Amino acid sequence: MAFRKSALPSERFFDERLGRGAPLEIGEESYAFVWLLSRGYRVVYTPIAVVHHPPVRRISVDREASNSFAYLLLLLAEFPRQRMNLVRFVFSRLRGKPLDWPRDSPEPGVIVSSRWPVLLIAAVKGLILFIRTPRVRTP
């Protein structure tokens, strides 16, 4: 991930509610992209760019699903003009539609391919996590 300096706001850019060690252990990079797109910037996928991250501790599929649901609620709350696009995306993935962009694996993903009981429990836990997460971005 790289940015033009002119595209970044003067305040802290990444949302501290998201990512490793945060209440929602997911989505800090995606949130940054959504934030920029919502302000009229463009995002370019460059497959030759490679980023190496230090090893991370894997979390369970249940916890990852709960984080994903809470993250979806956060996006729905903070980007109201994109709600229909988000809802369409989620339902297309739940129906097994492949992504429109490249990813490491052609599979739909562990969370998306989970059984309905797992998804429903994740939705309830994700809702609770979302409610407990602060609403205001930390400047």
C-alpha positions in Angstrom: 0.0 0.0 0.0 1.4 3.4 -1.0 -0.2 6.8 -1.1 0.4 10.2 -2.7 1.2 12.6 0.1 -1.4 15.0 -1.3 -4.1 12.4 -0.8 -3.6 12.0 2.9 -5.3 14.1 5.4 -3.3 16.2 7.9 -4.8 14.3 10.9 -4.0 10.6 11.7 -5.1 8.6 8.7 -5.6 5.0 9.9 -8.5 4.3 12.2 -7.2 3.1 15.6 -10.4 1.0 16.1 -9.1 -1.4 13.4 -6.2 -3.7 13.0 -3.8 -5.7 15.3 -4.4 -5.0 19.0 -7.6 -2.9 18.3 -11.2 -3.8 19.1 -11.8 -4.9 15.5 -8.8 -7.0 14.5 -9.4 -6.5 10.8 -9.7 -4.0 7.9 -7.3 -1.1 8.6 -6.0 -1.1 5.0 -9.4 -1.6 3.5 -10.9 1.2 5.6 -8.2 3.5 4.4 -9.1 2.6 0.8 -12.8 3.1 1.4 -12.0 6.5 3.1 -10.0 7.7 0.1 -12.6 6.4 -2.5 -15.4 8.1 -0.6 -13.6 11.4 -1.1 -13.1 10.9 -4.8 -9.7 9.4 -5.0 -8.8 6.4 -7.1 -7.1 3.2 -6.0 -4.8 1.3 -8.4 -4.0 -2.4 -8.0 -0.3 -3.1 -8.9 0.4 -6.8 -8.7 4.2 -6.3 -9.0 4.3 -4.4 -5.7 5.1 -6.7 -2.8 4.7 -6.0 0.9 6.2 -8.2 3.5 4.4 -8.2 6.9 5.8 -9.8 10.1 4.2 -13.1 11.0 0.9 -12.6 12.7 -1.0 -14.9 15.2 -3.9 -16.5 13.4 -7.3 -16.0 15.0 -10.1 -18.6 14.8 -12.6 -18.6 11.9 -15.3 -17.8 14.4 -13.5 -14.8 15.7 -12.5 -13.6 12.2 -16.1 -13.9 11.2 -17.3 -11.8 14.1 -14.7 -9.2 13.3 -15.8 -9.2 9.7 -19.4 -8.7 10.6 -18.6 -5.9 13.1 -16.4 -4.3 10.3 -19.3 -4.5 7.9 -21.5 -2.7 10.4 -18.8 0.0 10.8 -18.6 0.5 7.1 -22.4 0.7 6.8 -22.5 3.3 9.6 -19.6 5.5 8.4 -20.2 5.4 4.6 -23.9 5.8 4.1 -23.6 6.6 0.4 -22.0 3.1 -0.2 -24.5 1.1 1.8 -26.3 -0.5 -1.2 -22.9 -1.4 -2.8 -21.8 -3.1 0.5 -25.1 -5.0 0.8 -24.9 -6.2 -2.8 -21.3 -7.3 -2.3 -22.1 -9.2 0.9 -25.1 -11.0 -0.7 -23.2 -11.9 -3.8 -20.4 -13.4 -1.7 -22.8 -15.4 0.4 -24.3 -16.8 -2.8 -20.8 -17.9 -3.8 -20.1 -15.3 -6.5 -16.3 -15.0 -7.0 -14.5 -11.7 -6.5 -14.0 -9.4 -9.4 -10.4 -8.9 -8.5 -7.4 -11.3 -8.1 -6.7 -12.9 -4.8 -4.3 -15.5 -3.6 -6.9 -18.3 -3.7 -9.8 -18.9 -6.1 -11.9 -20.3 -3.2 -14.7 -18.1 -1.8 -12.9 -17.9 1.6 -13.3 -19.7 4.8 -15.8 -17.3 6.4 -18.0 -17.1 3.3 -18.0 -20.8 2.9 -18.9 -21.5 6.5 -22.2 -23.0 7.4 -25.2 -20.8 8.3 -25.1 -21.5 12.1 -21.4 -20.2 12.2 -22.4 -17.1 10.2 -25.4 -16.4 12.4 -23.4 -16.8 15.6 -20.7 -14.5 14.1 -23.4 -12.0 13.2 -24.6 -11.8 16.8 -21.1 -11.6 18.3 -20.1 -9.1 15.6 -23.1 -6.9 16.5 -22.1 -7.0 20.2 -18.5 -6.1 19.2 -19.7 -3.3 17.0 -21.9 -1.8 19.8 -18.9 -2.0 22.2 -16.5 -0.3 19.8 -16.1 3.5 20.2 -18.0 5.5 17.5 -15.6 8.4 17.1 -12.4 8.0 15.1 -9.4 8.7 17.3 -7.6 11.7 15.8 
